[in-house]
Amino acid sequence: MALAESALLTGVRAFSCLECGRCTAVCPVARYQKFSPRRLISRMLSGGLEGLSADVSLWACLTCNRCQQVCPTGVDYDEFILGLRNAAVRFSSRGDTGDEEIPAPAAAENTAVKTGTEQKGAVHAPCSHGGVFEQVSRMMAREGLSQERMGWVTPDLKIHEDKGEDLLYIGCSPYFAAYFGGETADGLQSSLLSAVRLLNRAGITPTLLTNERCCGYHRRLAGEVTQAEALEERVVAQIKESGAKRVITICPECLVALRDTFRRHGVATEVAHLSELLAPRAESLKAKPDGGSAVTYHDPCRLGRYARIFDAPRQLLKKVAGSELHEMNNIRERSICCGNTAWLHCNAATRALQLARIEEGAATGSDTMITACPACYIHLRCAQEGLSEDAPAAGIRIVDLWTHLASAVDAAPASSPTTAAATSGGGGAGKSRKRRKTSK
């Protein structure tokens, strides 16, 4: 067995696998296509790293962490998958044998992950939406890059630019909004505006980075470790330069990524999800309850199983919005993934998974499904497109948590998912606006 294979298997406790099948039993992907976490380990033990890196199934895993919740021996399937994907990137770009763990050069990785086809015995990662989001994150690793990241900010917001103690890390939502347009863009922009308004209402003036770089999380999920490390180094440098004592995230993927990055780089700066920050301040938000509207809450994988944040969003829904929370059968640790991560897959299986999740929410009798993740918001809304009016998944709205809360405290932006049907003409995410900023 090659050194890289042995190190990967030992590091993820693969030799402890009992082949009990619990991982496959709870895997959301296995319900809709041929896939099994434990069989990937068995195949690596029998066929080696190089052979398995040529298998398209390694890209089907959502790294949702559901399997690890039930594994009796603690096998780290997510890290196993990421190790396989990095190996696939290296094999396809260099023709390595797996004897050394040497990341591929950035230029090689850029050409290695394209279409899901085979070359040099390895499989390229599939991508959706023409690979545009992959290219955006790679672009943000470039030296000397200058972006216009502040076009969504409106004049009423109180913010600092680039310097301040509480840094609000926005993530890639502005790019997602620019790409998708229409009501999805309105919802994503509403989420950002509402997040800042809620912070302002709680007495916090957040700092925004005018040239914020991508956290690199999706590149790690795609096996592009060199690209991820380049992005992480730039983000660490930006945050150190800002003087931030606390980084607040809206996106759960950014939360997980930044916590891991700071740990690897020895950065002591606190990283908190916005829900963690607002929940203890619920009283200061001076809520005007929405009359007890019936909502259900979708736990994002990264916010829930990864970061173990389950209660804060629910507390905000009840205390700030006054919502009547109707829980689904699969919640908290058992929550079902939204069906996509890192834009690696968008196919019939993922759509079936998404529709099943939405139907589960509709079955609670709620008229709204709330999520605290921009990726979940996009994927679940996308699954509803083209449905007939009488389809089980068509009768429930997908709404962002921050927009829902801001509406309850009279801080909602003019364009939001609850009003977009009547007002939206599309786009809106790329317009440049003046904003009120304060100096430190």
N, C-alpha and C positions, 0 to 999 in steps of 0.2 A: 504494500500500500504506500502511495506517495506521501511525502511529508505534509503537503497541503491537505490531502484527504484526511489523514489521521488527525491533524490539528483541528479541522472543521468538525469532524465527528465527535472528537473528545470535548471540544469547547461547547457544543450544544447538547451534550449528554446523550447523543444518539445511541450509544452502546447500552443505554439503560432502557431503551424501548422494549416494551413487553408484547408488542403487536396485539394489543387488546382491542384495537379498532375504535376506541372512544373518540379519537381525534376525527376520524372520518365520519362518525355518526353525527357530530355536531357541526361539521364543516358546511358552510352555506354553499360553497362552490360544488361540493360533491352531490348536492341535491339536484343540480341541473346539468352537470356534465361529468365525464369520467375523470375523477381526480381523487387522490387519497394521500394525505400527509405521510402516513406511516409507510406507504408503498414507495415513496420517494427515497426514504432512508434505506429500505430494503434493497432497492435497486442500486443505490450508491455503494452499499456494502458488497453487492455482487458484481456490479459492472464498472465501478470507479467513477471518478469525478468527470472525466472528459466525456464519457458516454452519456451521462445524465445531463450534461450541459447542452446536449443536442436535442433535448426533449422539450417540446413546446409547453408541456404541462407545468414546468417550473414558473412560467409567467402567469398561470391561471390563479395562483394563490393570491388572496387579497391581503395577506399579512394582517388579518383582522384580530388575531390573538385569541380567537374563540377556542381553538384546539388546545392551547396551553392552559386554559382554565380548567380543563378536565383531565389532562395528562397526569396519571398517578405517579410518574417518575420525574416529572419536571423537564421533559425534553423541550428545548427552545427551538420550536419549529420555525418561527419567524427569522431568527438569525441563521438557521440552516438554509432557508430559502434565499436570503440575501447573499450568503456565501456562494451558493450555486449560481446566482445571477452574476455576481462579480466574476466567477470563473468563466461563465459563458461569454462575458464581455472580453475577458483576456484571451480566451481560446479563439474567438472570432476575429480579434484584431491582431493577434501575435502568433497564434498557433502554438501557445505554450502547452506543456505536458502536465502541468499541475505540480511539478516538483518544487517550485518556488512561488511564494506569495508576493509577486511583484505587480503592482497596479499598472494597467496600461497607460501610456501617455495620453494626455487630454485629446490631442489630435486624432489618435487612433480610436479613442472611445467615441468621438463625435461621428465617426463613420461606421462604427461597429453596431450601433443600436438604431435600426431603421424600420424594418418591415415585418419581422417575424419569419423570414426565410432562412434557409440554411446556407452556411459558407464555412469552409475549413472545419467542418465537423461540429459547429456550434450553431445555436439558434439565436437570431437577433430578437430583441424585445419587440413585441408588437406595440403599436401606438395608435391612439385615436385622434380625430380632428387634424389629420395630416401632420402630426408631430409638432404642431405650432407651440405647444406649451413646453415640450422638451427643448426646443430651440430658444425659447424665451429664457428658461433657467440657465441654459449654457451661455447665452449671451451675457447674462448678468455676472458671469465670472470674469469677464474681460477687464483688462487694465484700462483705466481712463474712461470707463463708461459713464455717460451722463444721461439721466432720465428726467422726465417731467412726471413726478409722482403725486403732485398736489392738486391736480385738476378737479378732483371730486370735492375738495374742501370748500365750504360755503362761508360767507362773511360772519355769520353769527357764532361760529365755533371759536372757543378760546383754546389756543394751542401755542406751543413753543416750536421753533424750527431748529432741529439738529442738536440743540443743547438743552438738557434738563434732567431732572431726577427720575421722573416717571415717563418711560419711553413706551409709546403704543406702537407695537410692531404690526404693521398692516398686512403683510403677506402679499400674495399675488392676485387678490380680488380685483384690483383695478384692471389687470390684464385680462382676467376672465370676463369681466364686464365688457371690455372693449371688443372681445372676440364674440361673445354670445349675443350682445345687443338685446333690444326689446325688453320684455318684462323681467327676464333673468338679470339683465344689466341693472334695471331699476331696483330690483331686490338686493343685489350685491352692493350697489351704491347706498341704498337706504341702510343697509347693515353697518357700513362704515360711518355714515353720518350719525346714526343712532348711537353707536358705541361711544363716539366722542361726546355727544350730548348727554349721555348717561354719566360719563365721567365728570363732565362739567357740573352736572346737577349734584353729583356726590362731592363736589368741591375739589376736584382734581383737574389740573390743566396739563394734558399730556404733551409730550414731545413727539413730533413726527420727523422721520428722516426723509429729507427731500430727495435723496438718491439711494433709498433703501435697496439692499440686495436680497435676493432669494435665499431662504434658509438652507437650501440644498437637499431637503428631505426626499424629494421625488427622485433626485439623481441617485441617492443611496438605495432607494427602493428598486430602481432600475439596474442596479449593479455597477453604476458608474462612480466608483469610489473616488477617483482622482478629481472628477468634476465636483463632486460633493465637498471634498476637502477644500478645494479652491474657493468655493462659495462660502463655506463655513469660516475660513480665515478672513475673508473680506467682511463678513457680518460681525465677527468678533472685533475686528479693528474699528468698524463703524460705531459699535456700541461702546467700546472703550473711549473713543474720541468724544462721544456724546456726553460722557460723565453720568450716565444713567445709573441709579442705584437699584432700580427695579424695571424689568421689561414686562409689559402687559401684552398678551397675545389675544387675538380674536379667533384665529384658526387653531384648532387642536393639533394639527400636524406641525405647525410652527412651534407650538408649546413643547411637544415631545422632542422635536429637532433641536431647539435652542437649549433645552435642559441637557440633552446628551452632548451637544457641542461645547457648552460651558464646562461640563464635567471633564471632557477630554482635554480642553485647553486650560483648565485650572482657573476659570473665571468665577468669581464669587458672587456676581450679580444675581439677584433673585429673578426668577422667571415665574410669572403667575398668569393663569387664564383670567379673562375679564370677569367671568362668573364668580371666581374665588374672591376677587377684589370687591365686587358689588354686593354679594350676599350679606356680609356683615354690616353693610351700609344701607340696607333696604329701607330703613326708617327715614334716612336722610334724602331718599329719592322722592319723598312726598307723593306717593302714588295716588292716582285717581283710578280706582279699580274699574275694570271693563264690564262690570255687571255679571261676572261669573261665567264668561263664555267657556264652552266645553272644548278643551284642547287635549292632545296627547303629545308626549315628548319622546323624541327619537334620540337615544344615546349614541353619539358618534363613537367609533371604535377607539380612536386615539384619546379622546377626552375621558371615556369610561374605562375600558379595560387597561389601557396603557397608563393614563395619568390618575386613575381611580377617583375621578371627579364625577360623582353621581348626584349628590344632594344639592349642591349650590344652584344649578339651573332650576331644579324643581322648587327650591325655596323662593327664588326670584319670581317664578311664575305665580306662586300662591300669594306671596307677601306684597309684591310690587304690582303685578297685573291683576291680582284677585281672580285668577283663572281657576276654573273647576277642572282639575287634572284627572283625566281618564287614562289609566295605564294600559298598555298592551300586554300581551302574554309574555313576550320576550323583551325584557328590559334589563337595565343595569349590566351585570356580567353576561347575561344571556342575549343581549341586544343583537339584532341581525344587521350585518354590514349593509351600507347603501349600495354596494355592488361594484364599486370601482375604486381604485387607488393609483395615484401617480399617472393617471390617464393611460394605463397599459392595456386595458381591455374595454371594449364597448361592443358587445355581441348579444345574441339571443339569450344566452345563459344569464348574463348580467342583467338584462332587461327583465327577465322572468323573476329574478331575485328581487329587483327593485319593486316591481309591481306587487309581489307577494308581501313585501314590507309595507307598502302603502295601503294595501287591502287590510292588513292587520290593524293599521291605524284607523281606517274607516270603520272597521268592525266595532270599535269602542264607542261609536256614536258621536265622536268628536267631529267638528266641522273644520278643524285646523290641526295640522301636524307641525310641531315646533322642532327646529333643530338648531344646534349651536355650532354648526360647522359649515363653512361656505361650500366645501366639496359635496357634502351630503345634500345641501340645498340645490346645487346644480344638478346632481345626478337624479335625485328623486323628482324634481320638476321636469327634467328631460324625459323621464320614463312616462310621464303623464301626457306628453305631446302626442297628438293623433288619436287619443282614446275617444270612443263614442261617449256621449253624455251619460248613458246608462251603465257604463263600465264601473265595476266596483271601486276601482282606484281613482275614478274621475271626480268623485264627489267631495273630496277633502283637499283643502288648500295646504300647500307647503310654505311655511312662513319662518323667517329668521328670528331667533330669540331676541336679538337686540331691537329689531324693529317692533316686535310685539311689546316689549317692555317700554320702549320709548313712547309708543302710542298711549300706554296707560298713564304716563306722567306728563302728557301734553308736550312731549318733546319730539314727536315723530316728524321726519322730513316730509315735504310735500309729496314726494314720489315714494310709494311703498307698495309691497305686494298686496296690501289690502285695498289699495285704490288704483293700482296700476291698470286694471282692466278698463277703467273709465278714462284714464288720463294718459296712458303710455302711447308714445309715438315711436318708441325704440331708442336704443343707444343711451346717451346721457352720461356715460362714464368717462368720456375723454375731454369734456369741456373744461377750459381753464377758468377758475373763479377767484375773485379776491377773497381773502379771509382775514379775520382779526387775529393777530398774534401778539403775544406778550413777550417781554424780554426778561431774562434772568439777571 
